[in-house]
Amino acid sequence: MSDCRSRKSDCGSENRARFFWLLQCSSNLTSLITAVTFDKFLTRIVGSHAVSLASMTYQRMLGLCALMALLATPCFAHHMAVVVNKDNVAQNFSSTHLAKIVKGEVKKWPDGKDVVLVLHGSSPGEMTTLEHLTRMSEAEVKAVLASRKDTIRTVGSDADVIDAVASTPGAIGFVEERSITDRVGVVKVDGKLPMEAGYLPH
């Protein structure tokens, strides 16, 4: 503990490295599971236990299917993260304050820089996050974003969001957690980091 306190910068670097390693593991697991169709996945699980589908009771089959659903659901879910330009001093937002940024009610950062919202125009996860965050329908969110198009940059991919946020003072955006790099800052929402329970409204 004393060593960690005397080397805060080293410990911070180690924690960031562990965080990015965890994100990479999550991405690899998602890719592995999504690369296998459900029937093959089920066959592999059943086969590994030398169980014949024909010999399984209805209740056991139902139980296995429920287990597969529980295991597969987190792997297929793509969690969103809020990223900012690394010069931004903001480290933690409430979901209410973040909603105000999205709706254009907050236009300046504490240091006086303009808020520049960077969005990935074709990201279903992003739109779902914005709907829950603002408590609006998709049509209402789109109408709000259209009304403030002069202060929003729309790009084509998560990588483009990272590029835009990294190169634009005052920029903030949403990306899938597996797309995070050390070129941007990751913001806590309601005191939580990406992949922690309670991060961003769902």
Buried (B, 14 or more C-beta within 10 A) or exposed (E): EEEEEEEEEEEEEEEEEEBBEEBEEBBEEBEEBEEEEEEEBBEEBBEEEEEEEEEBEEEEEEEBEEEBEEEBEEBEEBBBBBBBBEEBEBEEBEBEBBBBBBBBEBEEBEEEBEBBBBBBBEBEBBBBBBBBBBEBEEEEBBEBBEEEEEEBBBBEBBEBBBBBBBEBEBBBBBBBBBBBBEEBBBBBBBEBBBBEEEBBBE
